[in-house]
Amino acid sequence: MNPPPFILVADRRTLKAFSSEGGQRLRLINAIAITDTPGDQDTRLSRDSFARQAAGHVARLLQAHQPERWAFAAPPEVNGAILDGLSPKWLTTLQDNLPRDLHREAPGSLTKLFQRPLN
């Protein structure tokens, strides 16, 4: 199975967007720091505040890129809360969701993780 052409990966401070180039190669197209204070990347938000902000960024990225299918990964403690903040339109195109912290993974590793067959 081919990985989705658009992959979003979040941790408790950042959101990264990757897009595929001709099949398997992913490239980073956007990285967003999510903090309490503009310019202060060391401030940790509450889980709910982070999830709301992250969901807003996810929705804007999906709206801008309009992927037919996409994948998402975020740590288990925020994964569901971020997805809960998205409209049903985007949830129906979500191909794969991994409740894992993958923000330090190389793009090639992400491709392999999201190539697994759907259950």
Secondary structure, DSSP 8 states (H G I E B T S, - for coil): ----SEEEEE-SSEEEEEEEETTTEEEEEEEEE--SSTT-TT----HHHHHHHHHHHHHHHHHHH--SSEEEE--HHHHHHHHHTS-HHHHTTEEEEE-S--TTS-HHHHHHHTTS---
